[in-house]
Amino acid sequence: MEWLVPFCLFWTLAAVYLGGFPVEIVGGSGVRQTLGLVNTYVLFVVVWAILRAVFGGLGGMLWSVVLPTVLTSLALPVIAWAGYIVVGVRVQKGEVPH
């Protein structure tokens, strides 16, 4: 059941980060941008799984689910950059609306 956490949480976090923060997705066609989002999704789940394996041996729900989720969520900007750069699309800081 704990695998549902990253699978479901990603879409909310990605919508908030990519749609609500002052960032722009620059370059590439719609297909490449969609592939970048899918890459970001896969990387998010992989990073979560790695952190879960690292902290899971410490025991308890806090260490095996909550901590990897918090750390992966905080790393979303870096994960998004890596996911998009693979297909040649950049995620860069945008202008803050006034």
N, C-alpha and C positions, 0 to 999 in steps of 0.2 A: 504493500500500500504506500510506503514512503516514496516510491518512484513517481507517484502522482504529483508530488510537491513540485519538482522542477518542471515536469511536463506542463502543468497547468499554470504555475506562477510565471513562467517565461513570457507568455503572451501579454499579461497585464504589465509586467515590468518593461517589456520592449515597447509597448504602446505608450507608456508614460515617458520613457527615456527618449525614444525616437520621435514621438509626437508632441511631447510637452516641454522638453528641455530645449534650450537654444542650440540645436545641432542640425546640420544639413547633410543629406546624403547626396554626394556630388559625383556625377559621371555615370556612365553605363546606361544601358537600356532598362526598360521595365523588367525584362527577364533576368538580367544580371543583378538588379537590385533585389528581386525576389529570391534569387539564388543566394545572395548575400544574407538575407534574412534567414533562410533555411540553414545556411552555414553557421550563423550566429546561434540559432536554436540548437543545433547539434553540439557546438562547442560549449554552450551553457550546460547542457545535460552531461557532457563528458567531464567538464570541470567539476560539476556537482558530484558526479560519481567518484572521481579521484579524491576529492576532499572527504567524501563519505567514507571511502576506504581508509584514508589516513586517520580520520578522527573516530571512525566506528569502533576501533579496538579499545577505545577508552570507556565504552559502555554507556548505556542510557540514551534516551531519546534526544536529550539536549545535545550530546556530542555527535550522535550519528545522523541527525536530521536537521536540527535547528541551526547549529553552527555552520555546516556546509551551505545551507540555504542562505544565511546572512552573508557569508563571505562571497559566495557566487553572485549574489544580488549586488553587492558593492563593487564587484569586478565587472559588471555588465558593460560599462563604457569600453574597457579594454577588450572584452570578448567581442563586442560589436565591431570594434575597429578591426580585429583580426578576422572576423567572419566576412566582412565586406571587402577587405583588402585582397583576399584570396581571389576574388572575381574581378578585381580591378576597379572597385568603387571605393570612394573615400567617405568617411564620416568625419566631418570637421565642425568646429564651433561656428555657429551662425550668429546673426545679429539678435540682440535682445530687443523685443518689441517695446516701444515706449507707450 
